Amino acid sequence: MRIVLALAAALALSGCADSAFVDHPISSLFPSLGPDQTASAQAVADPHCSKLAKQRAGDASFAGEDTETQRAVYDKTYADCLDWDSKHKS
């Protein structure tokens, strides 16, 4: 019976991690491109690299790093991703 209750609680709580109920602090650092930005800036943004860089910056935030370090992690990851993609495109 305890196992069933534990599994039910785990299942109920697992949805909390992906919900938009609480916005992660890193989200405010890197807003998505909005309509007020130029078309050239939108053309430069790579969605794959941007997502990856946000994830790494989020990891830095979770580890307790300050905003400056999170931004450095984002910038480095994004640049490395673009570099890797350009070298490995077929």
N, CA, C and O atoms as a GROMACS GRO file, in nm:
protein
  360
    1MET      N    1   0.082  -0.119   0.000
    1MET     CA    2   0.000   0.000   0.000
    1MET      C    3   0.088   0.126   0.000
    1MET      O    4   0.056   0.224  -0.068
    2ARG      N    5   0.196   0.123   0.076
    2ARG     CA    6   0.285   0.238   0.081
    2ARG      C    7   0.348   0.266  -0.055
    2ARG      O    8   0.367   0.381  -0.094
    3ILE      N    9   0.380   0.159  -0.126
    3ILE     CA   10   0.441   0.176  -0.259
    3ILE      C   11   0.344   0.244  -0.354
    3ILE      O   12   0.383   0.331  -0.431
    4VAL      N   13   0.218   0.206  -0.348
    4VAL     CA   14   0.116   0.266  -0.433
    4VAL      C   15   0.102   0.415  -0.401
    4VAL      O   16   0.092   0.497  -0.492
    5LEU      N   17   0.100   0.449  -0.274
    5LEU     CA   18   0.090   0.589  -0.233
    5LEU      C   19   0.214   0.668  -0.276
    5LEU      O   20   0.202   0.782  -0.321
    6ALA      N   21   0.330   0.608  -0.262
    6ALA     CA   22   0.453   0.675  -0.304
    6ALA      C   23   0.455   0.697  -0.454
    6ALA      O   24   0.495   0.803  -0.501
    7LEU      N   25   0.413   0.597  -0.530
    7LEU     CA   26   0.407   0.612  -0.675
    7LEU      C   27   0.305   0.717  -0.716
    7LEU      O   28   0.330   0.795  -0.808
    8ALA      N   29   0.192   0.721  -0.651
    8ALA     CA   30   0.090   0.821  -0.681
    8ALA      C   31   0.140   0.962  -0.651
    8ALA      O   32   0.117   1.055  -0.728
    9ALA      N   33   0.210   0.977  -0.538
    9ALA     CA   34   0.265   1.108  -0.503
    9ALA      C   35   0.374   1.149  -0.602
    9ALA      O   36   0.380   1.265  -0.643
   10ALA      N   37   0.459   1.054  -0.641
   10ALA     CA   38   0.565   1.085  -0.737
   10ALA      C   39   0.506   1.126  -0.871
   10ALA      O   40   0.555   1.220  -0.934
   11LEU      N   41   0.404   1.057  -0.916
   11LEU     CA   42   0.339   1.089  -1.042
   11LEU      C   43   0.272   1.227  -1.035
   11LEU      O   44   0.281   1.306  -1.129
   12ALA      N   45   0.207   1.255  -0.925
   12ALA     CA   46   0.140   1.385  -0.908
   12ALA      C   47   0.240   1.499  -0.907
   12ALA      O   48   0.213   1.606  -0.963
   13LEU      N   49   0.355   1.479  -0.844
   13LEU     CA   50   0.455   1.585  -0.834
   13LEU      C   51   0.543   1.598  -0.957
   13LEU      O   52   0.605   1.702  -0.978
   14SER      N   53   0.549   1.494  -1.039
   14SER     CA   54   0.637   1.499  -1.156
   14SER      C   55   0.592   1.604  -1.256
   14SER      O   56   0.676   1.655  -1.331
   15GLY      N   57   0.466   1.636  -1.261
   15GLY     CA   58   0.417   1.738  -1.353
   15GLY      C   59   0.456   1.878  -1.313
   15GLY      O   60   0.452   1.969  -1.396
   16CYS      N   61   0.494   1.899  -1.189
   16CYS     CA   62   0.530   2.033  -1.142
   16CYS      C   63   0.657   2.085  -1.206
   16CYS      O   64   0.672   2.206  -1.224
   17ALA      N   65   0.748   1.998  -1.240
   17ALA     CA   66   0.877   2.042  -1.293
   17ALA      C   67   0.864   2.107  -1.429
   17ALA      O   68   0.942   2.197  -1.461
   18ASP      N   69   0.768   2.064  -1.510
   18ASP     CA   70   0.754   2.118  -1.644
   18ASP      C   71   0.644   2.220  -1.657
   18ASP      O   72   0.618   2.269  -1.767
   19SER      N   73   0.579   2.254  -1.550
   19SER     CA   74   0.468   2.348  -1.558
   19SER      C   75   0.520   2.491  -1.564
   19SER      O   76   0.634   2.519  -1.526
   20ALA      N   77   0.436   2.578  -1.610
   20ALA     CA   78   0.470   2.720  -1.615
   20ALA      C   79   0.425   2.791  -1.488
   20ALA      O   80   0.418   2.914  -1.484
   21PHE      N   81   0.395   2.712  -1.385
   21PHE     CA   82   0.347   2.770  -1.260
   21PHE      C   83   0.449   2.864  -1.200
   21PHE      O   84   0.415   2.973  -1.156
   22VAL      N   85   0.574   2.822  -1.198
   22VAL     CA   86   0.682   2.906  -1.147
   22VAL      C   87   0.782   2.926  -1.259
   22VAL      O   88   0.838   2.829  -1.312
   23ASP      N   89   0.804   3.049  -1.296
   23ASP     CA   90   0.899   3.080  -1.400
   23ASP      C   91   1.040   3.069  -1.345
   23ASP      O   92   1.069   3.122  -1.238
   24HIS      N   93   1.126   3.003  -1.417
   24HIS     CA   94   1.264   2.986  -1.373
   24HIS      C   95   1.337   3.120  -1.385
   24HIS      O   96   1.316   3.190  -1.484
   25PRO      N   97   1.422   3.157  -1.290
   25PRO     CA   98   1.491   3.286  -1.295
   25PRO      C   99   1.572   3.307  -1.422
   25PRO      O  100   1.587   3.421  -1.467
   26ILE      N  101   1.624   3.202  -1.481
   26ILE     CA  102   1.707   3.216  -1.600
   26ILE      C  103   1.624   3.263  -1.718
   26ILE      O  104   1.678   3.324  -1.811
   27SER      N  105   1.494   3.237  -1.717
   27SER     CA  106   1.408   3.276  -1.829
   27SER      C  107   1.406   3.427  -1.849
   27SER      O  108   1.394   3.474  -1.962
   28SER      N  109   1.417   3.501  -1.742
   28SER     CA  110   1.414   3.646  -1.754
   28SER      C  111   1.542   3.703  -1.813
   28SER      O  112   1.543   3.816  -1.861
   29LEU      N  113   1.651   3.626  -1.810
   29LEU     CA  114   1.777   3.674  -1.864
   29LEU      C  115   1.782   3.668  -2.016
   29LEU      O  116   1.849   3.750  -2.079
   30PHE      N  117   1.712   3.573  -2.074
   30PHE     CA  118   1.721   3.550  -2.218
   30PHE      C  119   1.582   3.545  -2.280
   30PHE      O  120   1.534   3.437  -2.315
   31PRO      N  121   1.517   3.660  -2.295
   31PRO     CA  122   1.383   3.658  -2.352
   31PRO      C  123   1.389   3.615  -2.498
   31PRO      O  124   1.488   3.636  -2.567
   32SER      N  125   1.282   3.554  -2.544
   32SER     CA  126   1.278   3.513  -2.683
   32SER      C  127   1.268   3.637  -2.771
   32SER      O  128   1.227   3.744  -2.726
   33LEU      N  129   1.306   3.621  -2.894
   33LEU     CA  130   1.300   3.733  -2.987
   33LEU      C  131   1.156   3.776  -3.006
   33LEU      O  132   1.069   3.695  -3.038
   34GLY      N  133   1.132   3.903  -2.988
   34GLY     CA  134   0.997   3.955  -3.002
   34GLY      C  135   0.981   4.030  -3.132
   34GLY      O  136   1.078   4.046  -3.207
   35PRO      N  137   0.861   4.077  -3.161
   35PRO     CA  138   0.836   4.145  -3.286
   35PRO      C  139   0.905   4.280  -3.297
   35PRO      O  140   0.921   4.334  -3.407
   36ASP      N  141   0.948   4.336  -3.183
   36ASP     CA  142   1.014   4.466  -3.186
   36ASP      C  143   1.160   4.457  -3.232
   36ASP      O  144   1.222   4.559  -3.259
   37GLN      N  145   1.214   4.335  -3.241
   37GLN     CA  146   1.352   4.319  -3.285
   37GLN      C  147   1.357   4.306  -3.437
   37GLN      O  148   1.258   4.267  -3.500
   38THR      N  149   1.470   4.337  -3.493
   38THR     CA  150   1.482   4.339  -3.637
   38THR      C  151   1.480   4.200  -3.698
   38THR      O  152   1.509   4.101  -3.630
   39ALA      N  153   1.447   4.194  -3.824
   39ALA     CA  154   1.444   4.066  -3.894
   39ALA      C  155   1.584   4.005  -3.904
   39ALA      O  156   1.599   3.883  -3.902
   40SER      N  157   1.687   4.090  -3.914
   40SER     CA  158   1.822   4.037  -3.923
   40SER      C  159   1.863   3.968  -3.793
   40SER      O  160   1.933   3.867  -3.797
   41ALA      N  161   1.821   4.021  -3.680
   41ALA     CA  162   1.852   3.958  -3.552
   41ALA      C  163   1.780   3.824  -3.542
   41ALA      O  164   1.835   3.729  -3.487
   42GLN      N  165   1.658   3.816  -3.593
   42GLN     CA  166   1.584   3.691  -3.590
   42GLN      C  167   1.648   3.588  -3.681
   42GLN      O  168   1.644   3.468  -3.650
   43ALA      N  169   1.705   3.631  -3.792
   43ALA     CA  170   1.769   3.538  -3.885
   43ALA      C  171   1.897   3.481  -3.826
   43ALA      O  172   1.935   3.368  -3.856
   44VAL      N  173   1.963   3.557  -3.742
   44VAL     CA  174   2.089   3.513  -3.681
   44VAL      C  175   2.063   3.409  -3.571
   44VAL      O  176   2.143   3.318  -3.552
   45ALA      N  177   1.954   3.423  -3.501
   45ALA     CA  178   1.926   3.334  -3.388
   45ALA      C  179   1.904   3.191  -3.437
   45ALA      O  180   1.825   3.167  -3.528
   46ASP      N  181   1.973   3.097  -3.375
   46ASP     CA  182   1.959   2.956  -3.407
   46ASP      C  183   1.879   2.891  -3.295
   46ASP      O  184   1.925   2.888  -3.182
   47PRO      N  185   1.759   2.840  -3.325
   47PRO     CA  186   1.674   2.787  -3.218
   47PRO      C  187   1.736   2.670  -3.142
   47PRO      O  188   1.722   2.659  -3.020
   48HIS      N  189   1.805   2.583  -3.214
   48HIS     CA  190   1.869   2.468  -3.148
   48HIS      C  191   1.977   2.515  -3.050
   48HIS      O  192   1.980   2.472  -2.934
   49CYS      N  193   2.064   2.603  -3.098
   49CYS     CA  194   2.173   2.651  -3.011
   49CYS      C  195   2.121   2.736  -2.897
   49CYS      O  196   2.174   2.732  -2.786
   50SER      N  197   2.017   2.815  -2.925
   50SER     CA  198   1.958   2.898  -2.820
   50SER      C  199   1.899   2.812  -2.709
   50SER      O  200   1.915   2.841  -2.591
   51LYS      N  201   1.830   2.706  -2.749
   51LYS     CA  202   1.770   2.616  -2.649
   51LYS      C  203   1.878   2.548  -2.566
   51LYS      O  204   1.868   2.538  -2.444
   52LEU      N  205   1.981   2.501  -2.634
   52LEU     CA  206   2.092   2.435  -2.564
   52LEU      C  207   2.161   2.531  -2.467
   52LEU      O  208   2.191   2.495  -2.353
   53ALA      N  209   2.186   2.653  -2.513
   53ALA     CA  210   2.253   2.753  -2.429
   53ALA      C  211   2.166   2.789  -2.308
   53ALA      O  212   2.219   2.808  -2.198
   54LYS      N  213   2.035   2.798  -2.327
   54LYS     CA  214   1.945   2.827  -2.215
   54LYS      C  215   1.948   2.714  -2.112
   54LYS      O  216   1.944   2.738  -1.992
   55GLN      N  217   1.955   2.591  -2.163
   55GLN     CA  218   1.962   2.477  -2.070
   55GLN      C  219   2.090   2.481  -1.988
   55GLN      O  220   2.088   2.458  -1.867
   56ARG      N  221   2.201   2.509  -2.052
   56ARG     CA  222   2.330   2.514  -1.980
   56ARG      C  223   2.332   2.630  -1.881
   56ARG      O  224   2.384   2.616  -1.770
   57ALA      N  225   2.277   2.745  -1.921
   57ALA     CA  226   2.270   2.859  -1.829
   57ALA      C  227   2.177   2.826  -1.712
   57ALA      O  228   2.202   2.868  -1.598
   58GLY      N  229   2.071   2.752  -1.740
   58GLY     CA  230   1.981   2.707  -1.633
   58GLY      C  231   2.052   2.615  -1.536
   58GLY      O  232   2.030   2.621  -1.415
   59ASP      N  233   2.139   2.529  -1.590
   59ASP     CA  234   2.219   2.442  -1.503
   59ASP      C  235   2.309   2.526  -1.412
   59ASP      O  236   2.325   2.497  -1.293
   60ALA      N  237   2.368   2.631  -1.470
   60ALA     CA  238   2.454   2.719  -1.390
   60ALA      C  239   2.374   2.790  -1.282
   60ALA      O  240   2.420   2.807  -1.169
   61SER      N  241   2.253   2.830  -1.317
   61SER     CA  242   2.166   2.895  -1.218
   61SER      C  243   2.131   2.799  -1.106
   61SER      O  244   2.135   2.836  -0.988
   62PHE      N  245   2.098   2.676  -1.142
   62PHE     CA  246   2.063   2.574  -1.043
   62PHE      C  247   2.181   2.546  -0.951
   62PHE      O  248   2.164   2.515  -0.833
   63ALA      N  249   2.303   2.557  -1.007
   63ALA     CA  250   2.423   2.532  -0.927
   63ALA      C  251   2.458   2.651  -0.838
   63ALA      O  252   2.553   2.645  -0.760
   64GLY      N  253   2.380   2.760  -0.850
   64GLY     CA  254   2.402   2.875  -0.763
   64GLY      C  255   2.494   2.982  -0.820
   64GLY      O  256   2.537   3.071  -0.747
   65GLU      N  257   2.524   2.974  -0.948
   65GLU     CA  258   2.612   3.074  -1.010
   65GLU      C  259   2.540   3.207  -1.022
   65GLU      O  260   2.418   3.212  -1.034
   66ASP      N  261   2.618   3.316  -1.020
   66ASP     CA  262   2.559   3.448  -1.031
   66ASP      C  263   2.518   3.478  -1.176
   66ASP      O  264   2.550   3.401  -1.267
   67THR      N  265   2.448   3.588  -1.195
   67THR     CA  266   2.395   3.626  -1.325
   67THR      C  267   2.505   3.643  -1.429
   67THR      O  268   2.489   3.602  -1.544
   68GLU      N  269   2.615   3.702  -1.390
   68GLU     CA  270   2.726   3.723  -1.483
   68GLU      C  271   2.782   3.589  -1.534
   68GLU      O  272   2.810   3.574  -1.654
   69THR      N  273   2.797   3.495  -1.446
   69THR     CA  274   2.847   3.363  -1.484
   69THR      C  275   2.745   3.290  -1.572
   69THR      O  276   2.782   3.224  -1.668
   70GLN      N  277   2.616   3.302  -1.538
   70GLN     CA  278   2.512   3.240  -1.620
   70GLN      C  279   2.515   3.297  -1.762
   70GLN      O  280   2.500   3.222  -1.859
   71ARG      N  281   2.535   3.427  -1.774
   71ARG     CA  282   2.541   3.490  -1.905
   71ARG      C  283   2.664   3.441  -1.981
   71ARG      O  284   2.656   3.415  -2.102
   72ALA      N  285   2.777   3.427  -1.913
   72ALA     CA  286   2.900   3.378  -1.977
   72ALA      C  287   2.881   3.234  -2.024
   72ALA      O  288   2.926   3.198  -2.133
   73VAL      N  289   2.814   3.151  -1.943
   73VAL     CA  290   2.786   3.013  -1.983
   73VAL      C  291   2.696   3.011  -2.106
   73VAL      O  292   2.721   2.935  -2.200
   74TYR      N  293   2.594   3.095  -2.107
   74TYR     CA  294   2.503   3.104  -2.222
   74TYR      C  295   2.580   3.143  -2.348
   74TYR      O  296   2.570   3.077  -2.451
   75ASP      N  297   2.657   3.251  -2.339
   75ASP     CA  298   2.730   3.302  -2.456
   75ASP      C  299   2.829   3.199  -2.510
   75ASP      O  300   2.837   3.178  -2.631
   76LYS      N  301   2.904   3.134  -2.422
   76LYS     CA  302   3.004   3.034  -2.463
   76LYS      C  303   2.937   2.913  -2.525
   76LYS      O  304   2.982   2.863  -2.628
   77THR      N  305   2.831   2.865  -2.463
   77THR     CA  306   2.761   2.748  -2.516
   77THR      C  307   2.701   2.779  -2.652
   77THR      O  308   2.709   2.696  -2.743
   78TYR      N  309   2.640   2.895  -2.667
   78TYR     CA  310   2.579   2.934  -2.794
   78TYR      C  311   2.685   2.942  -2.904
   78TYR      O  312   2.666   2.890  -3.014
   79ALA      N  313   2.796   3.007  -2.874
   79ALA     CA  314   2.904   3.021  -2.973
   79ALA      C  315   2.962   2.885  -3.010
   79ALA      O  316   2.987   2.858  -3.127
   80ASP      N  317   2.985   2.799  -2.911
   80ASP     CA  318   3.039   2.665  -2.937
   80ASP      C  319   2.942   2.583  -3.022
   80ASP      O  320   2.984   2.509  -3.111
   81CYS      N  321   2.814   2.596  -2.995
   81CYS     CA  322   2.712   2.523  -3.071
   81CYS      C  323   2.711   2.568  -3.217
   81CYS      O  324   2.708   2.485  -3.308
   82LEU      N  325   2.714   2.699  -3.239
   82LEU     CA  326   2.717   2.750  -3.376
   82LEU      C  327   2.841   2.703  -3.449
   82LEU      O  328   2.835   2.665  -3.566
   83ASP      N  329   2.954   2.705  -3.380
   83ASP     CA  330   3.080   2.659  -3.439
   83ASP      C  331   3.073   2.512  -3.476
   83ASP      O  332   3.112   2.473  -3.586
   84TRP      N  333   3.023   2.429  -3.384
   84TRP     CA  334   3.012   2.286  -3.409
   84TRP      C  335   2.918   2.259  -3.526
   84TRP      O  336   2.949   2.178  -3.614
   85ASP      N  337   2.802   2.328  -3.526
   85ASP     CA  338   2.706   2.308  -3.634
   85ASP      C  339   2.764   2.346  -3.770
   85ASP      O  340   2.740   2.278  -3.869
   86SER      N  341   2.840   2.456  -3.773
   86SER     CA  342   2.897   2.498  -3.901
   86SER      C  343   3.002   2.399  -3.952
   86SER      O  344   3.018   2.383  -4.073
   87LYS      N  345   3.072   2.334  -3.863
   87LYS     CA  346   3.175   2.236  -3.903
   87LYS      C  347   3.116   2.100  -3.938
   87LYS      O  348   3.181   2.022  -4.007
   88HIS      N  349   2.996   2.073  -3.893
   88HIS     CA  350   2.939   1.939  -3.912
   88HIS      C  351   2.814   1.937  -4.000
   88HIS      O  352   2.743   1.837  -4.002
   89LYS      N  353   2.787   2.043  -4.071
   89LYS     CA  354   2.673   2.043  -4.161
   89LYS      C  355   2.708   1.962  -4.284
   89LYS      O  356   2.820   1.968  -4.335
   90SER      N  357   2.611   1.887  -4.332
   90SER     CA  358   2.639   1.806  -4.451
   90SER      C  359   2.586   1.870  -4.577
   90SER      O  360   2.601   1.814  -4.686
   0.00000   0.00000   0.00000
